Amino acid sequence: MHTPVIDPKERLLGGRRISVRGNFKREYDSGTPIRVLVEKPGRSYEFVHKLLEKAGVTFRGRGGDTRSPEARKRRTAWTGTHGTK
């Protein structure tokens, strides 16, 4: 997936906003956490959350699945670590 590159000062209007919203929705629906989505474009958590809300996503509960082997694989892919210190 590809998190869109957005100038933090750019106002997102019309088709550009719809396009960015769709990209965020696809990534979130594939399992990427909001905290990871906000890193690349340099936008706030609230901004991304509101775009996802407008896109009609079903938000996951906080914490999610953290114990299964699949969750460990996803965490490793997102962070580059195994979640250990």
FIVO-283179 format. One record per residue: residue number from 0; residue in three letters; x negated, y, z negated of N, C-alpha, C in turn. Coordinates in nm, 2 decimals. Layout:
! FIVO-283179
<site><romar>NUM</romar><keza>ALA</keza><n_px>X</n_px><n_py>Y</n_py><n_pz>Z</n_pz><ca_px>X</ca_px><ca_py>Y</ca_py><ca_pz>Z</ca_pz><c_px>X</c_px><c_py>Y</c_py><c_pz>Z</c_pz></site>
...
//
This chain:
! FIVO-283179
<site><romar>0</romar><keza>MET</keza><n_px>-0.08</n_px><n_py>-0.12</n_py><n_pz>0.00</n_pz><ca_px>0.00</ca_px><ca_py>0.00</ca_py><ca_pz>0.00</ca_pz><c_px>-0.09</c_px><c_py>0.12</c_py><c_pz>0.00</c_pz></site>
<site><romar>1</romar><keza>HIS</keza><n_px>-0.03</n_px><n_py>0.24</n_py><n_pz>0.03</n_pz><ca_px>-0.10</ca_px><ca_py>0.36</ca_py><ca_pz>0.04</ca_pz><c_px>-0.03</c_px><c_py>0.47</c_py><c_pz>-0.03</c_pz></site>
<site><romar>2</romar><keza>THR</keza><n_px>-0.09</n_px><n_py>0.52</n_py><n_pz>-0.14</n_pz><ca_px>-0.04</ca_px><ca_py>0.63</ca_py><ca_pz>-0.21</ca_pz><c_px>-0.08</c_px><c_py>0.75</c_py><c_pz>-0.13</c_pz></site>
<site><romar>3</romar><keza>PRO</keza><n_px>0.02</n_px><n_py>0.84</n_py><n_pz>-0.10</n_pz><ca_px>0.00</ca_px><ca_py>0.95</ca_py><ca_pz>-0.01</ca_pz><c_px>-0.10</c_px><c_py>1.05</c_py><c_pz>-0.07</c_pz></site>
<site><romar>4</romar><keza>VAL</keza><n_px>-0.18</n_px><n_py>1.11</n_py><n_pz>0.01</n_pz><ca_px>-0.27</ca_px><ca_py>1.22</ca_py><ca_pz>-0.04</ca_pz><c_px>-0.19</c_px><c_py>1.35</c_py><c_pz>-0.03</c_pz></site>
<site><romar>5</romar><keza>ILE</keza><n_px>-0.18</n_px><n_py>1.42</n_py><n_pz>-0.14</n_pz><ca_px>-0.10</ca_px><ca_py>1.54</ca_py><ca_pz>-0.14</ca_pz><c_px>-0.18</c_px><c_py>1.65</c_py><c_pz>-0.21</c_pz></site>
<site><romar>6</romar><keza>ASP</keza><n_px>-0.19</n_px><n_py>1.76</n_py><n_pz>-0.15</n_pz><ca_px>-0.26</ca_px><ca_py>1.88</ca_py><ca_pz>-0.22</ca_pz><c_px>-0.17</c_px><c_py>1.91</c_py><c_pz>-0.34</c_pz></site>
<site><romar>7</romar><keza>PRO</keza><n_px>-0.23</n_px><n_py>1.91</n_py><n_pz>-0.46</n_pz><ca_px>-0.15</ca_px><ca_py>1.94</ca_py><ca_pz>-0.58</ca_pz><c_px>-0.07</c_px><c_py>2.07</c_py><c_pz>-0.58</c_pz></site>
<site><romar>8</romar><keza>LYS</keza><n_px>-0.11</n_px><n_py>2.16</n_py><n_pz>-0.49</n_pz><ca_px>-0.04</ca_px><ca_py>2.29</ca_py><ca_pz>-0.48</ca_pz><c_px>0.06</c_px><c_py>2.30</c_py><c_pz>-0.37</c_pz></site>
<site><romar>9</romar><keza>GLU</keza><n_px>0.06</n_px><n_py>2.19</n_py><n_pz>-0.29</n_pz><ca_px>0.16</ca_px><ca_py>2.18</ca_py><ca_pz>-0.18</ca_pz><c_px>0.30</c_px><c_py>2.17</c_py><c_pz>-0.22</c_pz></site>
<site><romar>10</romar><keza>ARG</keza><n_px>0.39</n_px><n_py>2.25</n_py><n_pz>-0.17</n_pz><ca_px>0.53</ca_px><ca_py>2.23</ca_py><ca_pz>-0.20</ca_pz><c_px>0.58</c_px><c_py>2.13</c_py><c_pz>-0.10</c_pz></site>
<site><romar>11</romar><keza>LEU</keza><n_px>0.65</n_px><n_py>2.02</n_py><n_pz>-0.15</n_pz><ca_px>0.70</ca_px><ca_py>1.92</ca_py><ca_pz>-0.07</ca_pz><c_px>0.84</c_px><c_py>1.95</c_py><c_pz>-0.03</c_pz></site>
<site><romar>12</romar><keza>LEU</keza><n_px>0.87</n_px><n_py>1.97</n_py><n_pz>0.09</n_pz><ca_px>1.00</ca_px><ca_py>2.01</ca_py><ca_pz>0.13</ca_pz><c_px>1.05</c_px><c_py>1.92</c_py><c_pz>0.25</c_pz></site>
<site><romar>13</romar><keza>GLY</keza><n_px>1.18</n_px><n_py>1.90</n_py><n_pz>0.27</n_pz><ca_px>1.23</ca_px><ca_py>1.83</ca_py><ca_pz>0.38</ca_pz><c_px>1.18</c_px><c_py>1.70</c_py><c_pz>0.41</c_pz></site>
<site><romar>14</romar><keza>GLY</keza><n_px>1.14</n_px><n_py>1.68</n_py><n_pz>0.54</n_pz><ca_px>1.09</ca_px><ca_py>1.54</ca_py><ca_pz>0.58</ca_pz><c_px>0.97</c_px><c_py>1.50</c_py><c_pz>0.51</c_pz></site>
<site><romar>15</romar><keza>ARG</keza><n_px>0.88</n_px><n_py>1.59</n_py><n_pz>0.48</n_pz><ca_px>0.76</ca_px><ca_py>1.55</ca_py><ca_pz>0.41</ca_pz><c_px>0.79</c_px><c_py>1.50</c_py><c_pz>0.27</c_pz></site>
<site><romar>16</romar><keza>ARG</keza><n_px>0.88</n_px><n_py>1.56</n_py><n_pz>0.20</n_pz><ca_px>0.92</ca_px><ca_py>1.51</ca_py><ca_pz>0.06</ca_pz><c_px>0.99</c_px><c_py>1.37</c_py><c_pz>0.07</c_pz></site>
<site><romar>17</romar><keza>ILE</keza><n_px>1.07</n_px><n_py>1.36</n_py><n_pz>0.17</n_pz><ca_px>1.14</ca_px><ca_py>1.23</ca_py><ca_pz>0.19</ca_pz><c_px>1.03</c_px><c_py>1.12</c_py><c_pz>0.22</c_pz></site>
<site><romar>18</romar><keza>SER</keza><n_px>0.93</n_px><n_py>1.15</n_py><n_pz>0.31</n_pz><ca_px>0.83</ca_px><ca_py>1.06</ca_py><ca_pz>0.34</ca_pz><c_px>0.75</c_px><c_py>1.02</c_py><c_pz>0.22</c_pz></site>
<site><romar>19</romar><keza>VAL</keza><n_px>0.71</n_px><n_py>1.12</n_py><n_pz>0.14</n_pz><ca_px>0.63</ca_px><ca_py>1.09</ca_py><ca_pz>0.02</ca_pz><c_px>0.71</c_px><c_py>1.01</c_py><c_pz>-0.08</c_pz></site>
<site><romar>20</romar><keza>ARG</keza><n_px>0.84</n_px><n_py>1.05</n_py><n_pz>-0.10</n_pz><ca_px>0.93</ca_px><ca_py>0.97</ca_py><ca_pz>-0.19</ca_pz><c_px>0.94</c_px><c_py>0.83</c_py><c_pz>-0.15</c_pz></site>
<site><romar>21</romar><keza>GLY</keza><n_px>0.95</n_px><n_py>0.80</n_py><n_pz>-0.02</n_pz><ca_px>0.96</ca_px><ca_py>0.66</ca_py><ca_pz>0.03</ca_pz><c_px>0.83</c_px><c_py>0.58</c_py><c_pz>0.00</c_pz></site>
<site><romar>22</romar><keza>ASN</keza><n_px>0.71</n_px><n_py>0.65</n_py><n_pz>0.02</n_pz><ca_px>0.59</ca_px><ca_py>0.58</ca_py><ca_pz>-0.01</ca_pz><c_px>0.58</c_px><c_py>0.55</c_py><c_pz>-0.16</c_pz></site>
<site><romar>23</romar><keza>PHE</keza><n_px>0.61</n_px><n_py>0.64</n_py><n_pz>-0.24</n_pz><ca_px>0.61</ca_px><ca_py>0.61</ca_py><ca_pz>-0.39</ca_pz><c_px>0.70</c_px><c_py>0.50</c_py><c_pz>-0.42</c_pz></site>
<site><romar>24</romar><keza>LYS</keza><n_px>0.82</n_px><n_py>0.50</n_py><n_pz>-0.36</n_pz><ca_px>0.92</ca_px><ca_py>0.40</ca_py><ca_pz>-0.39</ca_pz><c_px>0.87</c_px><c_py>0.26</c_py><c_pz>-0.35</c_pz></site>
<site><romar>25</romar><keza>ARG</keza><n_px>0.81</n_px><n_py>0.25</n_py><n_pz>-0.23</n_pz><ca_px>0.76</ca_px><ca_py>0.12</ca_py><ca_pz>-0.19</ca_pz><c_px>0.65</c_px><c_py>0.07</c_py><c_pz>-0.28</c_pz></site>
<site><romar>26</romar><keza>GLU</keza><n_px>0.56</n_px><n_py>0.16</n_py><n_pz>-0.33</n_pz><ca_px>0.45</ca_px><ca_py>0.12</ca_py><ca_pz>-0.42</ca_pz><c_px>0.51</c_px><c_py>0.08</c_py><c_pz>-0.55</c_pz></site>
<site><romar>27</romar><keza>TYR</keza><n_px>0.60</n_px><n_py>0.16</n_py><n_pz>-0.61</n_pz><ca_px>0.66</ca_px><ca_py>0.13</ca_py><ca_pz>-0.74</ca_pz><c_px>0.74</c_px><c_py>-0.01</c_py><c_pz>-0.73</c_pz></site>
<site><romar>28</romar><keza>ASP</keza><n_px>0.81</n_px><n_py>-0.03</n_py><n_pz>-0.63</n_pz><ca_px>0.89</ca_px><ca_py>-0.15</ca_py><ca_pz>-0.61</ca_pz><c_px>0.80</c_px><c_py>-0.27</c_py><c_pz>-0.60</c_pz></site>
<site><romar>29</romar><keza>SER</keza><n_px>0.67</n_px><n_py>-0.25</n_py><n_pz>-0.55</n_pz><ca_px>0.58</ca_px><ca_py>-0.36</ca_py><ca_pz>-0.53</ca_pz><c_px>0.51</c_px><c_py>-0.39</c_py><c_pz>-0.66</c_pz></site>
<site><romar>30</romar><keza>GLY</keza><n_px>0.53</n_px><n_py>-0.31</n_py><n_pz>-0.77</n_pz><ca_px>0.48</ca_px><ca_py>-0.34</ca_py><ca_pz>-0.90</ca_pz><c_px>0.38</c_px><c_py>-0.23</c_py><c_pz>-0.95</c_pz></site>
<site><romar>31</romar><keza>THR</keza><n_px>0.34</n_px><n_py>-0.13</n_py><n_pz>-0.87</n_pz><ca_px>0.25</ca_px><ca_py>-0.03</ca_py><ca_pz>-0.92</ca_pz><c_px>0.31</c_px><c_py>0.06</c_py><c_pz>-1.02</c_pz></site>
<site><romar>32</romar><keza>PRO</keza><n_px>0.24</n_px><n_py>0.07</n_py><n_pz>-1.14</n_pz><ca_px>0.30</ca_px><ca_py>0.16</ca_py><ca_pz>-1.24</ca_pz><c_px>0.30</c_px><c_py>0.31</c_py><c_pz>-1.21</c_pz></site>
<site><romar>33</romar><keza>ILE</keza><n_px>0.39</n_px><n_py>0.38</n_py><n_pz>-1.27</n_pz><ca_px>0.39</ca_px><ca_py>0.53</ca_py><ca_pz>-1.24</ca_pz><c_px>0.26</c_px><c_py>0.59</c_py><c_pz>-1.27</c_pz></site>
<site><romar>34</romar><keza>ARG</keza><n_px>0.20</n_px><n_py>0.55</n_py><n_pz>-1.38</n_pz><ca_px>0.07</ca_px><ca_py>0.61</ca_py><ca_pz>-1.42</ca_pz><c_px>-0.04</c_px><c_py>0.60</c_py><c_pz>-1.32</c_pz></site>
<site><romar>35</romar><keza>VAL</keza><n_px>-0.03</n_px><n_py>0.49</n_py><n_pz>-1.24</n_pz><ca_px>-0.13</ca_px><ca_py>0.47</ca_py><ca_pz>-1.14</ca_pz><c_px>-0.09</c_px><c_py>0.55</c_py><c_pz>-1.02</c_pz></site>
<site><romar>36</romar><keza>LEU</keza><n_px>0.04</n_px><n_py>0.57</n_py><n_pz>-0.99</n_pz><ca_px>0.09</ca_px><ca_py>0.64</ca_py><ca_pz>-0.88</ca_pz><c_px>0.05</c_px><c_py>0.79</c_py><c_pz>-0.89</c_pz></site>
<site><romar>37</romar><keza>VAL</keza><n_px>0.04</n_px><n_py>0.84</n_py><n_pz>-1.01</n_pz><ca_px>0.01</ca_px><ca_py>0.99</ca_py><ca_pz>-1.02</ca_pz><c_px>-0.13</c_px><c_py>1.02</c_py><c_pz>-1.01</c_pz></site>
<site><romar>38</romar><keza>GLU</keza><n_px>-0.22</n_px><n_py>0.92</n_py><n_pz>-1.02</n_pz><ca_px>-0.36</ca_px><ca_py>0.95</ca_py><ca_pz>-1.02</ca_pz><c_px>-0.41</c_px><c_py>1.00</c_py><c_pz>-0.88</c_pz></site>
<site><romar>39</romar><keza>LYS</keza><n_px>-0.38</n_px><n_py>0.94</n_py><n_pz>-0.77</n_pz><ca_px>-0.44</ca_px><ca_py>0.98</ca_py><ca_pz>-0.64</ca_pz><c_px>-0.39</c_px><c_py>1.12</c_py><c_pz>-0.59</c_pz></site>
<site><romar>40</romar><keza>PRO</keza><n_px>-0.25</n_px><n_py>1.14</n_py><n_pz>-0.60</n_pz><ca_px>-0.21</ca_px><ca_py>1.27</ca_py><ca_pz>-0.55</ca_pz><c_px>-0.23</c_px><c_py>1.38</c_py><c_pz>-0.64</c_pz></site>
<site><romar>41</romar><keza>GLY</keza><n_px>-0.26</n_px><n_py>1.36</n_py><n_pz>-0.77</n_pz><ca_px>-0.29</ca_px><ca_py>1.46</ca_py><ca_pz>-0.86</ca_pz><c_px>-0.16</c_px><c_py>1.53</c_py><c_pz>-0.90</c_pz></site>
<site><romar>42</romar><keza>ARG</keza><n_px>-0.05</n_px><n_py>1.46</n_py><n_pz>-0.90</n_pz><ca_px>0.08</ca_px><ca_py>1.52</ca_py><ca_pz>-0.94</ca_pz><c_px>0.11</c_px><c_py>1.47</c_py><c_pz>-1.08</c_pz></site>
<site><romar>43</romar><keza>SER</keza><n_px>0.21</n_px><n_py>1.54</n_py><n_pz>-1.15</n_pz><ca_px>0.24</ca_px><ca_py>1.50</ca_py><ca_pz>-1.29</ca_pz><c_px>0.33</c_px><c_py>1.37</c_py><c_pz>-1.29</c_pz></site>
<site><romar>44</romar><keza>TYR</keza><n_px>0.33</n_px><n_py>1.31</n_py><n_pz>-1.40</n_pz><ca_px>0.41</ca_px><ca_py>1.19</ca_py><ca_pz>-1.43</ca_pz><c_px>0.56</c_px><c_py>1.23</c_py><c_pz>-1.40</c_pz></site>
<site><romar>45</romar><keza>GLU</keza><n_px>0.60</n_px><n_py>1.35</n_py><n_pz>-1.45</n_pz><ca_px>0.74</ca_px><ca_py>1.39</ca_py><ca_pz>-1.43</ca_pz><c_px>0.77</c_px><c_py>1.41</c_py><c_pz>-1.29</c_pz></site>
<site><romar>46</romar><keza>PHE</keza><n_px>0.68</n_px><n_py>1.47</n_py><n_pz>-1.21</n_pz><ca_px>0.71</ca_px><ca_py>1.49</ca_py><ca_pz>-1.07</ca_pz><c_px>0.73</c_px><c_py>1.35</c_py><c_pz>-0.99</c_pz></site>
<site><romar>47</romar><keza>VAL</keza><n_px>0.64</n_px><n_py>1.26</n_py><n_pz>-1.02</n_pz><ca_px>0.66</ca_px><ca_py>1.13</ca_py><ca_pz>-0.95</ca_pz><c_px>0.78</c_px><c_py>1.06</c_py><c_pz>-1.00</c_pz></site>
<site><romar>48</romar><keza>HIS</keza><n_px>0.81</n_px><n_py>1.06</n_py><n_pz>-1.13</n_pz><ca_px>0.93</ca_px><ca_py>1.00</ca_py><ca_pz>-1.19</ca_pz><c_px>1.06</c_px><c_py>1.05</c_py><c_pz>-1.13</c_pz></site>
<site><romar>49</romar><keza>LYS</keza><n_px>1.06</n_px><n_py>1.19</n_py><n_pz>-1.11</n_pz><ca_px>1.18</ca_px><ca_py>1.25</ca_py><ca_pz>-1.05</ca_pz><c_px>1.20</c_px><c_py>1.21</c_py><c_pz>-0.90</c_pz></site>
<site><romar>50</romar><keza>LEU</keza><n_px>1.08</n_px><n_py>1.20</n_py><n_pz>-0.83</n_pz><ca_px>1.09</ca_px><ca_py>1.15</ca_py><ca_pz>-0.69</ca_pz><c_px>1.15</c_px><c_py>1.01</c_py><c_pz>-0.69</c_pz></site>
<site><romar>51</romar><keza>LEU</keza><n_px>1.10</n_px><n_py>0.92</n_py><n_pz>-0.77</n_pz><ca_px>1.14</ca_px><ca_py>0.78</ca_py><ca_pz>-0.78</ca_pz><c_px>1.29</c_px><c_py>0.77</c_py><c_pz>-0.82</c_pz></site>
<site><romar>52</romar><keza>GLU</keza><n_px>1.33</n_px><n_py>0.86</n_py><n_pz>-0.91</n_pz><ca_px>1.47</ca_px><ca_py>0.86</ca_py><ca_pz>-0.95</ca_pz><c_px>1.56</c_px><c_py>0.90</c_py><c_pz>-0.83</c_pz></site>
<site><romar>53</romar><keza>LYS</keza><n_px>1.52</n_px><n_py>1.00</n_py><n_pz>-0.76</n_pz><ca_px>1.59</ca_px><ca_py>1.04</ca_py><ca_pz>-0.64</ca_pz><c_px>1.59</c_px><c_py>0.93</c_py><c_pz>-0.53</c_pz></site>
<site><romar>54</romar><keza>ALA</keza><n_px>1.49</n_px><n_py>0.85</n_py><n_pz>-0.53</n_pz><ca_px>1.48</ca_px><ca_py>0.74</ca_py><ca_pz>-0.43</ca_pz><c_px>1.57</c_px><c_py>0.63</c_py><c_pz>-0.47</c_pz></site>
<site><romar>55</romar><keza>GLY</keza><n_px>1.62</n_px><n_py>0.63</n_py><n_pz>-0.59</n_pz><ca_px>1.71</ca_px><ca_py>0.53</ca_py><ca_pz>-0.64</ca_pz><c_px>1.65</c_px><c_py>0.40</c_py><c_pz>-0.69</c_pz></site>
<site><romar>56</romar><keza>VAL</keza><n_px>1.52</n_px><n_py>0.41</n_py><n_pz>-0.74</n_pz><ca_px>1.46</ca_px><ca_py>0.29</ca_py><ca_pz>-0.79</ca_pz><c_px>1.52</c_px><c_py>0.25</c_py><c_pz>-0.93</c_pz></site>
<site><romar>57</romar><keza>THR</keza><n_px>1.51</n_px><n_py>0.12</n_py><n_pz>-0.96</n_pz><ca_px>1.55</ca_px><ca_py>0.07</ca_py><ca_pz>-1.09</ca_pz><c_px>1.42</c_px><c_py>0.07</c_py><c_pz>-1.17</c_pz></site>
<site><romar>58</romar><keza>PHE</keza><n_px>1.41</n_px><n_py>0.15</n_py><n_pz>-1.27</n_pz><ca_px>1.29</ca_px><ca_py>0.16</ca_py><ca_pz>-1.35</ca_pz><c_px>1.27</c_px><c_py>0.03</c_py><c_pz>-1.44</c_pz></site>
<site><romar>59</romar><keza>ARG</keza><n_px>1.15</n_px><n_py>-0.01</n_py><n_pz>-1.45</n_pz><ca_px>1.11</ca_px><ca_py>-0.12</ca_py><ca_pz>-1.53</ca_pz><c_px>1.10</c_px><c_py>-0.07</c_py><c_pz>-1.68</c_pz></site>
<site><romar>60</romar><keza>GLY</keza><n_px>1.12</n_px><n_py>-0.17</n_py><n_pz>-1.77</n_pz><ca_px>1.10</ca_px><ca_py>-0.14</ca_py><ca_pz>-1.91</ca_pz><c_px>0.96</c_px><c_py>-0.10</c_py><c_pz>-1.94</c_pz></site>
<site><romar>61</romar><keza>ARG</keza><n_px>0.93</n_px><n_py>-0.04</n_py><n_pz>-2.05</n_pz><ca_px>0.80</ca_px><ca_py>0.00</ca_py><ca_pz>-2.08</ca_pz><c_px>0.72</c_px><c_py>-0.12</c_py><c_pz>-2.12</c_pz></site>
<site><romar>62</romar><keza>GLY</keza><n_px>0.59</n_px><n_py>-0.13</n_py><n_pz>-2.08</n_pz><ca_px>0.51</ca_px><ca_py>-0.24</ca_py><ca_pz>-2.11</ca_pz><c_px>0.51</c_px><c_py>-0.35</c_py><c_pz>-2.01</c_pz></site>
<site><romar>63</romar><keza>GLY</keza><n_px>0.63</n_px><n_py>-0.39</n_py><n_pz>-1.97</n_pz><ca_px>0.64</ca_px><ca_py>-0.50</ca_py><ca_pz>-1.87</ca_pz><c_px>0.58</c_px><c_py>-0.63</c_py><c_pz>-1.92</c_pz></site>
<site><romar>64</romar><keza>ASP</keza><n_px>0.56</n_px><n_py>-0.71</n_py><n_pz>-1.82</n_pz><ca_px>0.50</ca_px><ca_py>-0.85</ca_py><ca_pz>-1.85</ca_pz><c_px>0.35</c_px><c_py>-0.83</c_py><c_pz>-1.86</c_pz></site>
<site><romar>65</romar><keza>THR</keza><n_px>0.29</n_px><n_py>-0.85</n_py><n_pz>-1.98</n_pz><ca_px>0.15</ca_px><ca_py>-0.83</ca_py><ca_pz>-2.00</ca_pz><c_px>0.08</c_px><c_py>-0.96</c_py><c_pz>-2.03</c_pz></site>
<site><romar>66</romar><keza>ARG</keza><n_px>0.15</n_px><n_py>-1.07</n_py><n_pz>-2.04</n_pz><ca_px>0.08</ca_px><ca_py>-1.19</ca_py><ca_pz>-2.08</ca_pz><c_px>0.06</c_px><c_py>-1.30</c_py><c_pz>-1.98</c_pz></site>
<site><romar>67</romar><keza>SER</keza><n_px>0.14</n_px><n_py>-1.29</n_py><n_pz>-1.87</n_pz><ca_px>0.13</ca_px><ca_py>-1.40</ca_py><ca_pz>-1.77</ca_pz><c_px>0.01</c_px><c_py>-1.38</c_py><c_pz>-1.69</c_pz></site>
<site><romar>68</romar><keza>PRO</keza><n_px>-0.04</n_px><n_py>-1.49</n_py><n_pz>-1.63</n_pz><ca_px>-0.15</ca_px><ca_py>-1.48</ca_py><ca_pz>-1.53</ca_pz><c_px>-0.13</c_px><c_py>-1.39</c_py><c_pz>-1.42</c_pz></site>
<site><romar>69</romar><keza>GLU</keza><n_px>0.00</n_px><n_py>-1.38</n_py><n_pz>-1.37</n_pz><ca_px>0.03</ca_px><ca_py>-1.29</ca_py><ca_pz>-1.26</ca_pz><c_px>0.01</c_px><c_py>-1.14</c_py><c_pz>-1.31</c_pz></site>
<site><romar>70</romar><keza>ALA</keza><n_px>0.05</n_px><n_py>-1.11</n_py><n_pz>-1.43</n_pz><ca_px>0.04</ca_px><ca_py>-0.98</ca_py><ca_pz>-1.49</ca_pz><c_px>-0.11</c_px><c_py>-0.94</c_py><c_pz>-1.50</c_pz></site>
<site><romar>71</romar><keza>ARG</keza><n_px>-0.19</n_px><n_py>-1.04</n_py><n_pz>-1.54</n_pz><ca_px>-0.33</ca_px><ca_py>-1.01</ca_py><ca_pz>-1.56</ca_pz><c_px>-0.40</c_px><c_py>-0.98</c_py><c_pz>-1.42</c_pz></site>
<site><romar>72</romar><keza>LYS</keza><n_px>-0.35</n_px><n_py>-1.05</n_py><n_pz>-1.32</n_pz><ca_px>-0.40</ca_px><ca_py>-1.03</ca_py><ca_pz>-1.18</ca_pz><c_px>-0.37</c_px><c_py>-0.89</c_py><c_pz>-1.13</c_pz></site>
<site><romar>73</romar><keza>ARG</keza><n_px>-0.24</n_px><n_py>-0.85</n_py><n_pz>-1.16</n_pz><ca_px>-0.20</ca_px><ca_py>-0.71</ca_py><ca_pz>-1.12</ca_pz><c_px>-0.28</c_px><c_py>-0.61</c_py><c_pz>-1.19</c_pz></site>
<site><romar>74</romar><keza>ARG</keza><n_px>-0.29</n_px><n_py>-0.63</n_py><n_pz>-1.32</n_pz><ca_px>-0.37</ca_px><ca_py>-0.53</ca_py><ca_pz>-1.40</ca_pz><c_px>-0.51</c_px><c_py>-0.52</c_py><c_pz>-1.35</c_pz></site>
<site><romar>75</romar><keza>THR</keza><n_px>-0.57</n_px><n_py>-0.63</n_py><n_pz>-1.32</n_pz><ca_px>-0.71</ca_px><ca_py>-0.63</ca_py><ca_pz>-1.26</ca_pz><c_px>-0.71</c_px><c_py>-0.55</c_py><c_pz>-1.13</c_pz></site>
<site><romar>76</romar><keza>ALA</keza><n_px>-0.62</n_px><n_py>-0.58</n_py><n_pz>-1.05</n_pz><ca_px>-0.61</ca_px><ca_py>-0.51</ca_py><ca_pz>-0.92</ca_pz><c_px>-0.59</c_px><c_py>-0.36</c_py><c_pz>-0.93</c_pz></site>
<site><romar>77</romar><keza>TRP</keza><n_px>-0.51</n_px><n_py>-0.32</n_py><n_pz>-1.03</n_pz><ca_px>-0.49</ca_px><ca_py>-0.17</ca_py><ca_pz>-1.05</ca_pz><c_px>-0.60</c_px><c_py>-0.10</c_py><c_pz>-1.11</c_pz></site>
<site><romar>78</romar><keza>THR</keza><n_px>-0.67</n_px><n_py>-0.17</n_py><n_pz>-1.21</n_pz><ca_px>-0.76</ca_px><ca_py>-0.10</ca_py><ca_pz>-1.29</ca_pz><c_px>-0.91</c_px><c_py>-0.14</c_py><c_pz>-1.26</c_pz></site>
<site><romar>79</romar><keza>GLY</keza><n_px>-0.93</n_px><n_py>-0.25</n_py><n_pz>-1.20</n_pz><ca_px>-1.06</ca_px><ca_py>-0.30</ca_py><ca_pz>-1.18</ca_pz><c_px>-1.12</c_px><c_py>-0.37</c_py><c_pz>-1.30</c_pz></site>
<site><romar>80</romar><keza>THR</keza><n_px>-1.04</n_px><n_py>-0.38</n_py><n_pz>-1.41</n_pz><ca_px>-1.09</ca_px><ca_py>-0.45</ca_py><ca_pz>-1.53</ca_pz><c_px>-0.99</c_px><c_py>-0.56</c_py><c_pz>-1.56</c_pz></site>
<site><romar>81</romar><keza>HIS</keza><n_px>-1.03</n_px><n_py>-0.64</n_py><n_pz>-1.66</n_pz><ca_px>-0.94</ca_px><ca_py>-0.75</ca_py><ca_pz>-1.71</ca_pz><c_px>-0.86</c_px><c_py>-0.71</c_py><c_pz>-1.83</c_pz></site>
<site><romar>82</romar><keza>GLY</keza><n_px>-0.86</n_px><n_py>-0.58</n_py><n_pz>-1.86</n_pz><ca_px>-0.79</ca_px><ca_py>-0.53</ca_py><ca_pz>-1.98</ca_pz><c_px>-0.86</c_px><c_py>-0.56</c_py><c_pz>-2.11</c_pz></site>
<site><romar>83</romar><keza>THR</keza><n_px>-0.99</n_px><n_py>-0.59</n_py><n_pz>-2.10</n_pz><ca_px>-1.06</ca_px><ca_py>-0.62</ca_py><ca_pz>-2.23</ca_pz><c_px>-1.16</c_px><c_py>-0.50</c_py><c_pz>-2.25</c_pz></site>
<site><romar>84</romar><keza>LYS</keza><n_px>-1.20</n_px><n_py>-0.49</n_py><n_pz>-2.37</n_pz><ca_px>-1.30</ca_px><ca_py>-0.38</ca_py><ca_pz>-2.40</ca_pz><c_px>-1.44</c_px><c_py>-0.43</c_py><c_pz>-2.38</c_pz></site>
//
